[in-house]
């Protein structure tokens, strides 16, 4: 069992967090939550520039849980894992660093929660996944939506024939990101940086959950489940990567189409649609909320709970619970990342297609909200929906 490298499975398990700023702050708060439950202990923080006392006390108060002293900090990840005797490493660092850091931890028998996307290419993903497996450590990929209890519930509805025959899966994400979002880090909005793949686009990072959740509900999670991938990648912002995109994945089970933008006119909650011959299910995956609409019945809305992925990793190591998101369960998603990586660079939208909203210092694409929703409804790509600015789709074999 993977947990054999955990010292006796003794709680609380010592945790090192690599990357504690930006989205890492969420992980810092979550570690504090689980520390209060007696499951983990924050043993160390890896940052090029150590967190200040003010940054630490914001989450951990006066450090009374650490005997009055803050956790150890170091920019040397490997040395920090050694000196803290960490059982788990949470990696929330720039995308191109994920594989190397994961392998540093694995070589020391340290188990992993690896932030999404797990890698910027399929080759790097396989190097990580194979290395982790060879080391015999547990690795959880940080797609938090896959911890939602709505997923098994929807699968049960599908298996029970609630929707009749499933005819396809769509997903829609219409979000807004301002200019500062693309200036937050050197790798933000990049496809490559200093010759290294980054692939920080709408479908591969901020709205990656829409892709992976749609694939999970389709029952196509492994790389070998993917037969073909079609992409349309565009950008309104002055960046390298896509901010307005769609992808359609063909599998032996059927098709999954995901449309996304970071230039929404009216940003809303992203969702996944399960289409059936006798109805449909809408799943707002960030809210764990489900709407069931079917022939001969009134609409039914249900809210579900969620299992935290770090908590699930701890339970895996101490009690043998099944991991919710092991690397191979994200193989199909990584095939999408690879198709986007290999596709031509995103096309710049014509000036007449977008405008700048001064109040939010961001760009919006005119009419994009309706196109994103229509793509999820019809499983069509932007070009098939009549968007004059959409290029012909790029097809990649699985």
N, C-alpha and C positions, 0 to 999 in steps of 0.2 A: 504494500500500500504506500502511496506517496507520502503519507504522514509519518513514515518510519524515521525520517530525518528530523522530525520535531522532537526536541528533548523531552521524552516522556509524555508529550502532549500536555504539559503542565500549564495551567492558566494562572495569570494572564500571559499570553504569548508576546514576547518582545517584537516590536515592529519598527522598521526604519522607513521613513517616507522620503523618497527622492523627488524633489520638486514640490515645494510647499507654498509657492506663490501662484497667482492666477487661479486656475481650476484646482490647483493643489490645496488651496484654502478649504475647499469642500472636503477633501480627504482629511485634512487636519481636524476639522470639526467632527467628521464621522469617526475618526480614531478616538477623539475625546469621548464621543457618545458610547463607543464600545468599551473604552477604558472605564467609564462610570459603571458599566455592567459587569466589570471584572473579567472581560474576555481578552483584552489586549493591553499592552503597555507601550506607550511611545518611548522607544529607546534611543532613537536618533533621527536627525534631519540632515539630508544631503542637499546642499545648495551652494552654488559658487560664492554667493555672498550670504553669510549666516543671517537668519531671521533676527531682528532686533528684539530686545526685551519687550517693547511695546507690542510687536507683532505676536509674540508668544503669549503674553498675558491676555491678549484679546480672546484667545481660545482656552488657555489653561490657567488663568487667574494667577495666584501666588505660588504656583508649583508645589502646593502642599502634597499633591499626589506623587511628586518626585523627591520627597524628603526635603523640600524647600529649594531644590536645585533644578534648573531647566534640563531638558534632554541634551545629550551630546550632539554637536554639530560639526560637520566636516564636508569639504568639497570632494574628498576621496571616498567614493562609494564603497569600494572593496574594503578599504581599511576600516570604514565605519561599520560595515557588516561584521567584520572580525571583532572589533573592540566592544561591540554591543551584544555579541552572540545572538544576533537577530534570528528569529524563526521565520518571519515574513517580511518581504520588502514590497512596498507599494510604490510603483513607478509612474510618475506623472510629469514626465520631462518632454522636451521636444521630440516630435515623431521620429526623426532619423536616429535618435539615441536609444530607442526602445530595445532593439535586438541586442546590442552590445551590453547594455546594463542588465537585461534579463539574464544573459549568459554569465555575467560576472556573479550575479546572485546564485544562479543554478550551480555553478562550479563550487560554491560554498555550501550547498545543500539548503539554501534559503528558498522558501516557497514564495510565490508571486501573485500579486494583483497588478496586472499590467493595463494601464489606461488605453482606451481605444483612440485611434485605430492601432492595432498591435504593431504594424510595420508599414512602411511606405511602398513596399513592393511584395509580390508573391514570393520571390526568392529570399528576401529578408525574413518574411514570415516563416517560411519553411526552415530557414537556418535557426530561427528562434525556437520554433515548435519542436524541431528534431533535437536540438541541443537540450532543451528543458526535459524532454522525454528520456533522453539518454542519461541525464543526471538523476532521474528518478524523483524530481520535485514536482509539486502541484503548481499549476499555473491557471489562474482565473483571468479572463479578459474582461475589461471593465465596461461592458455594455449593460448598464444598470437596468434598462428596460426589460432585459431577458430574465430579470428576477421577479417580474410582475406575475402575480397569481392569475392575472387575466389570461395569460398565454395557455396554460393547461386547460383553463375553463373554456376558452374558445376552441381549442383542439377537440375537446369532448363534445361541444355542440356540433362541430363539423362531422365528427365520427358518428354522431347520433342522427345525422341527416336533417338537422334543424334548418339548414339553408338549401336543402336539396343537393344538387351536384355543384361543387365549387367550380366556378368558371374562370377565376383569376384573382390575383391580389394586386391592389393598388395602394400607393402611399403618397401623401402630400405633406410638404413642409414649406410654409411661407413665413419666413422670419426676416428680421431686419438687423443689419449690422452697420455701424457708423464707420467713418473714416478711421477713427482711433483703433478700431478692432484690427485693422490691417497694419497698424503701426505698433502693435503691442509687443512684437518680438520680430527678430530678424527673419524668422522662417514663416511668419504669418502671410497667408495668401500666396505662398510660393509653390511652384511645382518642383523646382530644384534650387539648391543653395550650395554654392562652392562645389558644383559637380555631383552633389549627393541628392538623391530623391527625397522630396518632402511630401508632395501631393496633398497639400492642405486646401482642399476644395469643399464646396457645399455638401456634396454627397459622401465624401470620405472622412469628414471631421465633424462639423457642427450638426449636420443632419444625417450622420452615419447611422444613428439609431433607427431612423425611418427605414433604411435599407436592410439592416440586419434583422429588424423585427418583422418586416414583410417576408423576408426569406424564411425566418423561423416559423411563421404561421403557414407558409406554403409547404413546410416540411422539406425544404432544400437548404441545408445548412453546411454541408460538406463540399469541398472543392469539386469532387467528382459528380455532384448533382447538377452542375452547370453545363449546359450544352452550347449556348451562345449568349452574347451580351451586345446590346446596341446602346450607344451613347450619343448624346447631344450636349456639348459643353460650351457655355457662353459666359461672358463677363460684362457687366456694366461698369464695375470699378476698375481703377487703374492698377491691376494686379496681374500676376501670372496665371493663377488658378481660376477655376470656375466659381461664379457666385450665382449662376442661374443655369440649372442643368436638369437633364432627365436621363434615366437609364431603364432599359427593359431587358430582363433576364428570362431566357427560355430554358426550361428544364423538361425532363420526361413527364412531369406532372402538369405542365402548362406554363403560364407566363406571370411574371411579376414586374410591374412598372412603378417606378418611383420618380416623382417630380419634386424639385426643390429650388428655392430661391432664398437669397439673403437680401433681396431688394424688394420686399413686399410693400404694397401700398398700405395695407392694413394687416400687420402681423397677427398671426393666430396660432393656436395649438396644433402641432403636427399630429397626423393620424394615419392609421392603416385601415384599408377597406378590404374586407373579404366578400367577394361577389359570389352569389350562388343563384341557381335557377329558381329558387323559391324565396329569395330575400338577400339581405346583406348584414354584415356586422361592421360597425365602426369602432375602432379602438384608439382612443387618445392615450398614447403610451406614456406620456409624461405624467398624466393624471391617474393612470390605472382605471380609466373609465371606459365602459363598453355600452354601446347602443345596439340592440338587436331589433331588426325590422324584417318581418317575414309575412308571407301571404297568409291571410286569415287570422292574424293576431295583431293586437295593438303593439306599439313600440315599447320595448323594455330596456330601461337603463340600469346598469349595475356597476358598483364601485368595488374594486378588489384591493387586497393588500399587496405587499411587496417584500421579498426577501433581499436584504442588503448583501451585496456580493462579497464584501470582506467578512461579514458575519458568516456567510455560507462557507467561505474558505476556512475559517476557524473551525466550524462544525465538521468540515471534511477532515481536517487534521486531527481533531480530538475525538470525534464520534463516528467517523467514516461516512458522513453524509455525501451524497453524490454532488460533484461540482456542477454548478449551473451553466458555466460558460468556459469549458476547456478550450484550448486553442483550435482543435480540429472542428469544433462546432461553429467557428467563424471562417472556415475555409472558403465557403461560397462568397461571403462578403469580401474576402481578400481577392477572389477572382474578379470582383467588380472593381476593387482598387487597382488591380493590375490592368484591367481593360481601360480604365481612366488614365492610368500612367502611360500606356502605350498609344492612346488616342492622340490625334493632332492637338496642339495647344488650343485652349479655348478661344473661340472667335470673339472679338470685341463687338459688342452690340452697336449698331449705328446710333449716332447722337440723338436722332429723333425718337429712339425707342425708350430712352430713359431721361430722367430729370433729377436734379439735386433738391432735396428738401432741406432748406436752410435751418429750420428749427432743430432737426435731429442730426444735421451735418452728415447726411447719408444720401445715397442714390436709390431711386425706385425705378422699376421697370413698369411702364404703363401696361395695364391689363394682365400683369403676370399672375395676380391672385386667382383670377378666373381660369387661366391656362393650367396652373398647378392643380386646381381642383378638378378640372376636366380630364387631365391626364390620369389622375387616380380613379376617376369615374369610368373612363373608357379604355384604360390601358394603352392609350395612344401617346406617341411622342409629340413634342412641340411642333415639329414640321408637319406632322399628320393632322394637327389641329388647326393648321392654317396660319401659324405664326410666320410672318413674312421674313423675319430676321433669323429664323432657325436654319442652320446648315443641314445638308443631308446627313442622316445618321451614320455613325461609324460602327461597323459590325466586327465583333471579335469572337472567335471560337472559344468555347470554354476550355 
